[in-house]
Amino acid sequence: MVEPTNLLTKIAEGDRTALSQLYDRYSRIIYAIAWKSLNSVEDCEEVVLEVFAQIWRIADRFDPDKGSSEQWIFTLARSRILDRLRKIQRLNKVNTAIASEKEIAFPTISVDPLEAVEIGERQQQVLTALAKIPPEQRQAIEMAYYQGLTHAEIAAATGLSLGTVKTRLRLGLSKLRIQFDSES
């Protein structure tokens, strides 16, 4: 069995097989550690992927004189877990702020009772569809469409990258479109 320090040296040289071996050796342990803090399959998987992506990028920075390879790997994992926890806390704060402002109110322009019923039904369909998409995507859509924020403003408010915001909006709108198409 190849020592982790040797694997990190090979990874720094661009050896993908060494990364695969390191992943096989430590991914389950990192996942288990992440589970204790995050308690979410999706978040734990993200943490594991982020850790190994970071190892791939910065393996050349590992210095065996400063500590063991395992300490270095688990420090990276701890940092990614803490980042994920902070992200979850930010998301919860934004969701709480959105929820506490007020329920989504759709303006009614017409006094025609049939039209008012149709608008009410459509409002309920939209709210039901929004409840079925992941919270991150719903948050981005609500901020864009109900608060009128630009993509850049959403990124600044949530602390996410602009690309992540655009991806969440695109995926969320795609899922909404699929839901509405299936109802037709």
N, C-alpha and C positions, 0 to 999 in steps of 0.2 A: 504494500500500500504506500502510495506516494505521500510524503509529508505535506501538510497544507502550505508551509512556507515555500516549498519547491513548486507547488501548484500556482501560488501567487506570482512567483518569478516567471513561470511559463505563461501565465495569463498576461503579465506585463509585456511579454514578447509577442502577444497576439495569438496564443494557442487556445483555440476554442474547445478542444478536447479537455484541456486542463480546467477550463471554466465548467464544463459539463461534469467533470469528476468532482469538483468542489461543490457544485450545485447538488449533486446526488448525495454528497456527504452531509451537507449542512441545511438544505432547504427545509426538511421536516422539523429540524430543531428550531430554526428561525420561525417557522410557521407556528409551532407550539408556543414559543415565547410571545409572539404577536397575539395569539389567541387569548392569552391571559389578560391582555390589556384592551384588545379591540373587540373580541367576541363576535367577529363577523368574518365569514368565509371570504367575501369579496375584498375586504380591507386587508386581511392576512395575506391573501394571494398577491395583492398589489404590493405589500411591504416586501415579500420575498422577491418579487420581480425587480422592485426598485433597488434592493440590496445588491442583487447580482448584476444588475445593469451598472450600478455604481462601482462594484468591484472590477468589472470589465474596463470601466473608464479610468479608474485611479489605482489599479493594482501596482503600478510603478512607484506609488507613494508609500507603500508599505515598507517600514523600517524595522527589521527584526531586533535591532538594538533597543528599540523603545517598548517592546512587548511582544507577546506571542501572536502568531497569526490568528489564532482563535479569538483572542482578546480584540484584535483589530476588526475581525468580521463581526463579532457580537456588538462592538461599539457602533459600527455602521448600522446594524440591525436596530439597536436601541434608538439611534438618531432618527431612522426612518419611522419607527413606531411612534415616537414623540411627535414627529411632523404630522403623521396621520391623525393622532389624537387632537392636535391643535386645529387641523383642518376640520375635523368633525365638530369641534367646539365652535369654530367660526360659522360653520354651516348651520348649527343649531341656533346660534344667536341671530343670524339673518332670518331663518325660518320663523323664529319667535317674533322678531320685529315685524315681519310681513303679516303674520297671523294676528298680532295685537293691533295693527293699524286699523284694519276693518275687513269685513268679508268683501269679496270681490263683488262690486255692484255694477251691474250693466244698466246703462241709462235706457229708460223707456220713453220714446218720443211719441208714440201713437197712443190713442185712447181706445182704439178698436179692440174689443174684448178678445176676438179670435187671434189677432196679431199679438196681443199681450200674452195669451196662452202659449202661442208658438215660441215667442221670445223666451218665456219662462222655461219651456221644455228644452230649448236649445242651450240656455244657461246651464241647466242641470246636466245635459249631455257633455258640455265642455268641462264642468267641474268633475263629473264622474271620470271622463277620459284623463284629465290631469291627475286625478288620484291614482290612476293605474300606471303612470310612468315613474321611473326612479326619482327620488327626491331631488337629486342634484340637477337633473334635467328640468323638473318642474320649477325649481327655484329660478333657473336661468330664464325660462319662458315667462314666468310671472314678473320677473324684474324687467324684462324687455318689453312685454306687451301691456302689463298693468301699471308699471311705474314709468314706462317710457324711457328706460335707460339704454344707452348705446352699448355695444359689445365692450368697448374700452371701459366704460363706467361700471359695467357689471364686473369686469376683471378687477378693477380697482377696489370695488366694494367687497368682493369675496376673497381677494388675495390670490386668485387663480390667474394662470397665464391666459392671454387673449385667445390662443389656439384652443385651450381647454374649454373656454366659454363658448366659442363658435362650434366646437364639436358637440358640446352638450345641447346647444340650441338645435343644431341640425338633427341629432339623434332623437331628441324629444319631439320635435315637429314631425319627423318621419313616423314615429310611433303613434302620434296623434292622428296623422293622416291615415295610417293603416287602420286604426280603430274606427274612424269615421267612414272609411271606404267599406269596411266589413259590415257596418250598420245599414248601408245603402242597399 
